[in-house]
Amino acid sequence: MDFKLAAKEILENVGGADNLANMTHCATRLRLTLKDPSKANDEAIKEIDGVVNIVNKAGQYQILIGTEVPKLYDEFEALVTGDDGSVQVNNDGESSGNIISTIFSAISAIFAPLLPALAGSGILRGLLILAVQTGILSEASGTYSILNVASMSVFYFLPVLLAFTSARRFGASPYLSALIGAALLNPEFIALMGDTGNGATTSFLKIPVVLMNYNSTVVPIILSIWAFSYLYKFLDKKVPETLKLVIIPLISLAVMIPLTVIVIGPIGVYSGEAVAQVVNWLIERSSILTGILIGGGWSVLVSLGIHWAVNPIMINNVSTYGFDYIVPFTFACNFAVIGTTIGVYFKARNNKLRSFAVTGLVTVALSAIIEPTLFGLLVKNKKLFLAQIIGGAVGGAYLGLTKVVTNAFVFGSVTTFPAFVTDNASNFIQAMIGLGISLAVSAILAYMFTEREEMLS
């Protein structure tokens, strides 16, 4: 694939840089927010080499590329970068009358760049736990301590990383934003809590301050940088060019760090914990039903590109509690996709269809990317889509029944099995059974639903 040519053709066919309100990418898609979606030429974009499909949902124009989308994004970004190095996309003009669409777009832009770091750290954490359980490593060893730091740093410093990506989405300075996030993790600030922990108090200019531990938190820093973006844009317009180097950072830090620790931070901590507690309470009350809904419905959310609304809850659960119940249900979906490809392979006689099924199986099993199979096979064949949904729902129900968790936020594939390794040895075994059920049910149904002379449409 010629990424430079593809980027140029895509930009031309979405109405040019002037029609871009925002842009980002996730694991497989180039996600654009267009000021006027009617200017996009869907048919021309679908004909571009490397483009798998187009999904225009949740306020985003999503172009499915595959796992090489970061390379395409780099070329795309270069086309809209000015001589001063700034990206010539103004999200102030983002035309989104739907607040839900705006939220989905923001979540995608904020979390997508961090997914490799989160997934890699999670897998390393799982392997480390496995090494301790099998006696390969001792928790008292220096090797364990160093690898533990390597696996957990991304979660501890999550506010700094999220500050940077949030700033890029909201239009603030990424580096000043990262400083705001870093201030919340400064040892001197943390020491103010003493042994009391969350809820300890101090004062700032005689204003009472409720202290919180912000390491591994998600919501507070995103809210803070969202608020900061308005201050930053105001200062950028009002401060003379000759004084910007000093005045903007001075006012930004002097205003935003106290504002965050006094107002925004506590609100973010309590609201984030409340959402996570509600979700986990629902899972505890009806984990089987939750498993059915998420295990069966996750592929539908992915097909619409709105699964990003759930991802922050999973990330927050892992960073706050060290485990998550929802991630296993997404595994059930992915292994149901694998099962569907197996059923198609053994029933169909068309070589092109069987080859596509094998490609899909390998892609999902190794990289957890289901979109090519989803759009290339399941969306086009409603019976196979139903087989996958049923398989995911049945497997999800079992995972919910047995309370399976993961120790990390990862995508569901064979390579991410270490995420199921916890102090509870049966967790891994139950996970394998649940995923086996998803795979087997969908494979059997796909075999039944597939015609021997089925063609790849």
C-alpha positions as CSV (number, residue, x, y, z in Angstrom):
1,M,0.0,0.0,0.0
2,D,1.3,3.4,-1.0
3,F,0.4,5.4,2.2
4,K,1.4,8.8,0.8
5,L,-0.8,8.3,-2.2
6,A,-3.7,6.9,-0.2
7,A,-3.5,9.8,2.2
8,K,-3.6,12.3,-0.6
9,E,-6.6,10.6,-2.3
10,I,-8.5,10.4,1.0
11,L,-7.9,14.0,1.8
12,E,-9.1,15.1,-1.6
13,N,-12.3,12.9,-1.4
14,V,-13.3,14.1,2.1
15,G,-13.4,17.7,1.0
16,G,-9.8,18.8,1.7
17,A,-8.2,20.1,4.8
18,D,-10.8,22.9,5.1
19,N,-13.5,20.3,5.7
20,L,-11.6,18.7,8.6
21,A,-12.8,19.6,12.1
22,N,-10.7,16.9,13.8
23,M,-8.8,13.8,13.0
24,T,-7.3,10.8,14.9
25,H,-7.0,7.1,14.5
26,C,-7.5,3.9,16.5
27,A,-6.1,0.4,16.0
28,T,-7.7,0.0,12.6
29,R,-9.5,3.1,11.5
30,L,-8.7,6.6,10.4
31,R,-11.3,8.7,12.3
32,L,-12.2,12.1,10.8
33,T,-14.7,14.6,12.0
34,L,-16.0,16.5,8.9
35,K,-17.5,19.9,9.0
36,D,-19.7,19.0,6.1
37,P,-20.0,15.2,5.7
38,S,-21.9,15.6,2.4
39,K,-18.6,16.6,0.7
40,A,-17.2,13.2,1.2
41,N,-17.2,10.9,-1.8
42,D,-17.8,7.5,-0.3
43,E,-17.6,5.5,-3.5
44,A,-14.3,7.1,-4.5
45,I,-12.8,6.5,-1.1
46,K,-13.8,2.8,-1.1
47,E,-11.9,2.4,-4.4
48,I,-8.7,3.7,-2.8
49,D,-6.1,0.9,-2.4
50,G,-6.0,-0.2,1.2
51,V,-9.4,1.0,2.2
52,V,-11.6,-1.8,3.5
53,N,-14.8,0.0,4.4
54,I,-16.3,3.3,5.5
55,V,-18.5,3.7,8.6
56,N,-20.1,7.1,9.2
57,K,-21.4,6.8,12.8
58,A,-21.1,8.6,16.2
59,G,-20.2,11.9,14.6
60,Q,-17.1,10.4,12.9
61,Y,-16.3,9.5,9.3
62,Q,-14.4,6.3,10.0
63,I,-12.2,4.8,7.2
64,L,-11.3,1.2,8.0
65,I,-7.7,0.5,7.0
66,G,-6.4,-2.2,9.2
67,T,-3.4,-2.5,11.6
68,E,-1.2,-0.3,9.3
69,V,-3.4,2.8,9.9
70,P,-0.8,4.6,12.0
71,K,1.5,4.8,8.9
72,L,-1.4,6.2,6.8
73,Y,-2.2,8.7,9.6
74,D,1.4,9.9,9.6
75,E,1.2,10.7,5.9
76,F,-2.3,12.2,6.3
77,E,-1.2,14.4,9.1
78,A,1.8,15.6,7.1
79,L,-0.6,16.9,4.4
80,V,-2.4,19.2,6.8
81,T,0.7,20.4,8.7
82,G,1.6,24.1,8.2
83,D,5.1,25.5,7.7
84,D,5.3,26.2,11.5
85,G,4.7,22.6,12.3
86,S,1.2,23.0,13.6
87,V,-1.6,20.9,12.3
88,Q,-4.1,23.0,10.3
89,V,-7.2,21.5,11.7
90,N,-9.5,23.8,13.8
91,N,-11.8,21.8,16.0
92,D,-13.5,25.0,17.1
93,G,-15.5,24.7,13.9
94,E,-16.5,21.1,14.5
95,S,-20.1,20.9,13.6
96,S,-21.6,18.4,15.9
97,G,-25.0,19.1,17.2
98,N,-25.1,15.8,18.9
99,I,-23.3,15.8,22.3
100,I,-23.1,12.0,22.3
101,S,-21.3,12.0,19.0
102,T,-18.9,14.7,20.3
103,I,-18.2,12.6,23.4
104,F,-17.5,9.4,21.3
105,S,-15.2,11.4,19.1
106,A,-13.3,12.8,22.0
107,I,-12.9,9.4,23.8
108,S,-11.6,7.9,20.6
109,A,-9.0,10.6,20.1
110,I,-7.9,10.6,23.7
111,F,-7.5,6.9,24.3
112,A,-6.5,5.5,20.9
113,P,-2.8,6.6,21.1
114,L,-2.4,4.9,24.5
115,L,-3.8,1.5,23.6
116,P,-0.4,-0.1,22.6
117,A,1.2,1.0,25.9
118,L,-1.8,-0.2,27.9
119,A,-2.0,-3.5,26.1
120,G,1.8,-4.2,26.2
121,S,2.0,-3.3,29.9
122,G,-1.0,-5.5,30.7
123,I,0.5,-8.5,28.9
124,L,3.8,-8.0,30.7
125,R,1.9,-7.8,34.0
126,G,0.2,-11.1,33.3
127,L,3.5,-12.8,32.4
128,L,5.1,-11.5,35.5
129,I,2.3,-12.9,37.7
130,L,2.6,-16.2,35.9
131,A,6.4,-16.2,36.5
132,V,5.8,-15.7,40.2
133,Q,3.1,-18.4,40.4
134,T,5.4,-21.0,38.7
135,G,8.3,-20.2,40.9
136,I,10.5,-18.7,38.1
137,L,10.7,-15.3,39.9
138,S,10.5,-14.3,43.5
139,E,8.6,-11.1,44.5
140,A,11.6,-10.2,46.6
141,S,14.0,-10.2,43.7
142,G,15.3,-7.1,41.9
143,T,14.3,-8.6,38.6
144,Y,10.7,-8.8,39.7
145,S,10.8,-5.2,41.0
146,I,12.2,-3.8,37.8
147,L,9.7,-5.7,35.6
148,N,6.9,-4.8,37.9
149,V,7.8,-1.1,37.5
150,A,7.9,-1.6,33.7
151,S,4.4,-3.2,33.7
152,M,2.7,-0.7,36.1
153,S,4.2,2.7,35.2
154,V,1.7,3.3,32.4
155,F,-1.1,3.0,34.9
156,Y,0.6,5.1,37.6
157,F,1.4,7.9,35.2
158,L,-1.9,7.7,33.3
159,P,-2.8,11.3,34.2
160,V,0.3,12.6,32.4
161,L,-0.3,10.5,29.3
162,L,-4.0,11.4,29.2
163,A,-3.2,15.0,29.7
164,F,-1.0,15.0,26.6
165,T,-3.5,13.2,24.3
166,S,-6.4,15.2,25.8
167,A,-4.6,18.4,24.9
168,R,-4.2,17.3,21.3
169,R,-7.9,16.6,21.1
170,F,-9.1,19.8,22.9
171,G,-6.6,22.2,21.3
172,A,-4.4,23.1,24.4
173,S,-0.6,22.9,24.7
174,P,0.3,19.2,25.2
175,Y,3.4,20.0,27.2
176,L,1.7,22.4,29.6
177,S,-1.1,19.9,29.9
178,A,1.4,17.1,30.8
179,L,2.8,19.4,33.5
180,I,-0.6,19.7,35.0
181,G,-0.9,16.0,35.1
182,A,2.6,15.6,36.5
183,A,1.9,18.1,39.3
184,L,-0.9,15.7,40.6
185,L,1.7,13.0,41.0
186,N,4.4,15.1,42.5
187,P,5.7,13.4,45.7
188,E,5.4,16.6,47.6
189,F,1.7,16.9,46.7
190,I,1.1,13.3,47.6
191,A,2.9,13.8,50.9
192,L,0.2,16.3,51.9
193,M,-2.2,13.4,52.4
194,G,0.0,11.8,55.0
195,D,-1.5,8.5,56.2
196,T,-5.1,9.7,55.8
197,G,-5.3,9.1,52.0
198,N,-8.3,10.3,49.9
199,G,-10.3,12.9,51.9
200,A,-7.4,14.5,53.7
201,T,-7.6,18.3,53.7
202,T,-5.3,21.3,53.4
203,S,-5.8,24.9,52.2
204,F,-4.8,27.1,49.4
205,L,-5.0,30.9,50.0
206,K,-7.4,29.9,52.9
207,I,-9.6,27.9,50.5
208,P,-10.2,24.4,51.8
209,V,-8.7,21.7,49.6
210,V,-9.8,18.0,49.7
211,L,-6.8,16.0,48.7
212,M,-7.0,13.0,46.4
213,N,-4.5,10.4,45.1
214,Y,-4.6,10.9,41.4
215,N,-2.2,8.1,40.2
216,S,-4.0,5.8,37.8
217,T,-7.1,8.0,37.5
218,V,-8.8,8.8,34.2
219,V,-11.6,11.3,34.6
220,P,-10.0,14.1,36.6
221,I,-7.2,15.0,34.2
222,I,-9.5,14.8,31.1
223,L,-11.9,17.2,32.7
224,S,-9.0,19.4,33.8
225,I,-7.5,19.6,30.3
226,W,-10.9,20.2,28.7
227,A,-11.3,23.3,31.0
228,F,-7.7,24.3,30.4
229,S,-8.2,24.3,26.6
230,Y,-10.6,27.3,27.0
231,L,-8.1,29.2,29.1
232,Y,-5.3,28.4,26.7
233,K,-7.1,29.5,23.6
234,F,-8.2,32.7,25.4
235,L,-4.6,33.5,26.4
236,D,-3.3,32.6,23.0
237,K,-5.6,35.2,21.4
238,K,-5.1,38.0,24.0
239,V,-1.4,37.8,25.0
240,P,1.0,39.6,22.6
241,E,3.3,37.4,20.6
242,T,6.4,38.7,22.3
243,L,5.1,37.7,25.8
244,K,3.5,34.4,25.0
245,L,6.6,32.4,25.9
246,V,6.5,33.5,29.5
247,I,2.9,34.7,30.2
248,I,0.9,31.7,28.9
249,P,2.8,29.1,30.8
250,L,2.9,31.2,34.0
251,I,-0.8,31.9,34.0
252,S,-1.7,28.4,32.8
253,L,0.1,26.6,35.6
254,A,-0.7,29.2,38.3
255,V,-4.5,28.9,37.5
256,M,-5.0,25.3,36.4
257,I,-3.1,23.3,39.0
258,P,-4.9,24.9,42.0
259,L,-8.2,24.8,40.1
260,T,-7.7,21.1,39.4
261,V,-6.8,20.1,43.0
262,I,-9.5,22.3,44.5
263,V,-12.5,21.7,42.2
264,I,-12.0,19.6,39.1
265,G,-9.9,16.8,40.6
266,P,-12.3,15.8,43.4
267,I,-15.3,16.0,41.1
268,G,-13.5,13.8,38.6
269,V,-12.4,11.2,41.1
270,Y,-15.9,10.9,42.7
271,S,-17.7,10.8,39.4
272,G,-15.3,8.3,37.8
273,E,-15.6,6.0,40.9
274,A,-19.4,6.4,40.8
275,V,-19.6,5.3,37.2
276,A,-17.3,2.4,37.7
277,Q,-19.2,1.3,40.8
278,V,-22.5,1.5,39.1
279,V,-21.2,-0.7,36.2
280,N,-19.6,-3.2,38.5
281,W,-22.8,-3.3,40.7
282,L,-24.8,-4.1,37.6
283,I,-22.4,-6.9,36.7
284,E,-22.5,-8.2,40.3
285,R,-26.3,-8.2,40.3
286,S,-26.7,-9.8,36.9
287,S,-23.3,-10.9,35.5
288,I,-24.9,-13.5,33.2
289,L,-27.1,-11.0,31.5
290,T,-24.2,-8.5,31.3
291,G,-22.1,-11.3,29.7
292,I,-24.9,-12.0,27.2
293,L,-25.4,-8.4,26.2
294,I,-21.7,-7.5,25.9
295,G,-20.4,-10.8,24.6
296,G,-23.2,-10.9,22.0
297,G,-23.4,-7.2,21.2
298,W,-19.8,-6.1,21.2
299,S,-19.4,-6.8,17.5
300,V,-22.4,-4.6,16.8
301,L,-20.8,-1.7,18.8
302,V,-17.5,-2.3,16.9
303,S,-19.3,-2.2,13.6
304,L,-20.8,1.2,14.5
305,G,-17.5,2.4,15.9
306,I,-19.0,3.3,19.3
307,H,-17.4,0.7,21.5
308,W,-15.0,3.5,22.6
309,A,-17.8,4.6,25.0
310,V,-17.1,1.5,27.1
311,N,-13.3,1.3,26.9
312,P,-12.7,4.1,29.5
313,I,-14.8,2.2,32.0
314,M,-12.6,-0.9,31.5
315,I,-9.4,1.1,31.7
316,N,-10.6,2.9,34.9
317,N,-11.5,-0.5,36.5
318,V,-8.0,-1.9,35.8
319,S,-6.2,1.2,37.0
320,T,-8.3,1.6,40.1
321,Y,-9.1,-2.0,41.2
322,G,-6.4,-4.0,39.3
323,F,-9.0,-6.1,37.4
324,D,-12.0,-5.8,35.1
325,Y,-15.1,-7.9,34.4
326,I,-15.9,-6.4,31.1
327,V,-12.8,-7.2,29.1
328,P,-13.5,-11.0,29.2
329,F,-16.8,-10.4,27.5
330,T,-15.1,-8.7,24.6
331,F,-12.8,-11.8,24.4
332,A,-16.0,-13.8,24.0
333,C,-17.0,-11.7,21.0
334,N,-13.6,-12.1,19.3
335,F,-13.4,-15.8,19.8
336,A,-16.9,-16.1,18.4
337,V,-15.6,-14.4,15.3
338,I,-12.8,-17.0,15.2
339,G,-15.4,-19.8,15.5
340,T,-17.4,-18.3,12.7
341,T,-14.5,-18.4,10.4
342,I,-13.8,-22.0,11.3
343,G,-17.3,-23.0,10.5
344,V,-17.2,-21.2,7.2
345,Y,-13.9,-22.8,6.3
346,F,-15.0,-26.4,6.9
347,K,-18.4,-26.0,5.1
348,A,-17.7,-23.7,2.1
349,R,-16.1,-25.0,-1.0
350,N,-15.3,-21.7,-2.6
351,N,-11.5,-21.2,-2.4
352,K,-11.8,-17.4,-2.2
353,L,-14.2,-17.6,0.7
354,R,-12.2,-20.3,2.6
355,S,-9.0,-18.2,2.1
356,F,-10.7,-15.2,3.5
357,A,-11.9,-17.2,6.5
358,V,-8.4,-18.4,7.3
359,T,-7.0,-14.9,7.0
360,G,-9.7,-13.6,9.4
361,L,-9.0,-16.5,11.8
362,V,-5.2,-15.7,11.9
363,T,-5.8,-11.9,12.1
364,V,-8.1,-12.2,15.1
365,A,-6.2,-14.9,16.9
366,L,-2.9,-13.0,16.7
367,S,-3.9,-9.3,16.7
368,A,-7.5,-9.2,18.0
369,I,-8.5,-7.1,15.0
370,I,-12.0,-8.2,14.0
371,E,-13.0,-5.4,11.6
372,P,-11.8,-7.0,8.4
373,T,-13.8,-10.2,9.1
374,L,-16.7,-8.2,10.5
375,F,-17.1,-6.0,7.4
376,G,-15.8,-8.4,4.8
377,L,-17.9,-11.4,5.9
378,L,-20.3,-11.0,8.8
379,V,-22.0,-7.7,8.0
380,K,-22.6,-9.0,4.4
381,N,-24.0,-12.3,5.6
382,K,-26.7,-11.8,8.3
383,K,-26.9,-15.5,9.2
384,L,-23.2,-15.7,9.9
385,F,-23.4,-12.4,11.9
386,L,-26.2,-14.1,13.9
387,A,-24.0,-17.1,14.5
388,Q,-21.2,-14.9,15.8
389,I,-23.5,-12.9,18.1
390,I,-25.1,-16.1,19.6
391,G,-21.6,-17.6,20.2
392,G,-20.4,-14.5,21.9
393,A,-23.5,-14.3,24.0
394,V,-23.3,-17.9,25.2
395,G,-19.6,-17.6,26.0
396,G,-20.2,-14.2,27.7
397,A,-22.9,-15.8,29.8
398,Y,-20.4,-18.4,31.1
399,L,-17.7,-15.9,31.8
400,G,-20.2,-13.8,33.7
401,L,-21.5,-16.8,35.6
402,T,-17.9,-17.7,36.7
403,K,-16.9,-14.1,37.4
404,V,-13.9,-14.2,35.1
405,V,-11.7,-11.1,35.2
406,T,-8.6,-9.7,33.5
407,N,-5.7,-8.0,35.2
408,A,-5.3,-5.6,32.2
409,F,-7.1,-3.7,29.5
410,V,-6.2,-5.7,26.4
411,F,-7.8,-6.8,23.1
412,G,-9.0,-10.4,22.9
413,S,-6.6,-12.7,21.1
414,V,-4.4,-15.8,21.8
415,T,-1.5,-13.5,22.5
416,T,-3.3,-11.7,25.3
417,F,-4.2,-14.8,27.3
418,P,-1.7,-13.7,30.1
419,A,-4.2,-11.0,31.1
420,F,-6.3,-13.8,32.6
421,V,-3.5,-14.8,34.9
422,T,-4.4,-13.7,38.4
423,D,-3.8,-14.8,42.0
424,N,-6.9,-17.0,41.6
425,A,-5.6,-19.9,39.5
426,S,-9.1,-21.0,38.4
427,N,-9.7,-17.6,36.7
428,F,-7.5,-18.7,33.8
429,I,-9.2,-22.1,33.5
430,Q,-12.7,-20.7,33.5
431,A,-11.6,-18.1,30.9
432,M,-10.4,-20.8,28.6
433,I,-13.6,-22.7,29.0
434,G,-15.8,-19.7,28.3
435,L,-13.8,-18.7,25.2
436,G,-13.9,-22.3,24.0
437,I,-17.7,-22.2,24.4
438,S,-17.9,-19.0,22.3
439,L,-15.7,-20.5,19.6
440,A,-17.5,-23.9,19.5
441,V,-21.0,-22.5,19.5
442,S,-20.3,-20.0,16.7
443,A,-18.4,-22.6,14.7
444,I,-21.2,-25.1,14.8
445,L,-23.9,-22.4,13.9
446,A,-21.7,-21.0,11.1
447,Y,-21.2,-24.5,9.7
448,M,-25.0,-25.0,9.8
449,F,-25.8,-21.6,8.2
450,T,-23.2,-21.7,5.5
451,E,-24.1,-23.1,2.1
452,R,-21.6,-25.4,0.5
453,E,-21.6,-23.2,-2.6
454,E,-21.4,-20.0,-0.6
455,M,-19.5,-17.2,-2.3
456,L,-17.6,-14.2,-0.9
457,S,-19.8,-11.3,-2.0
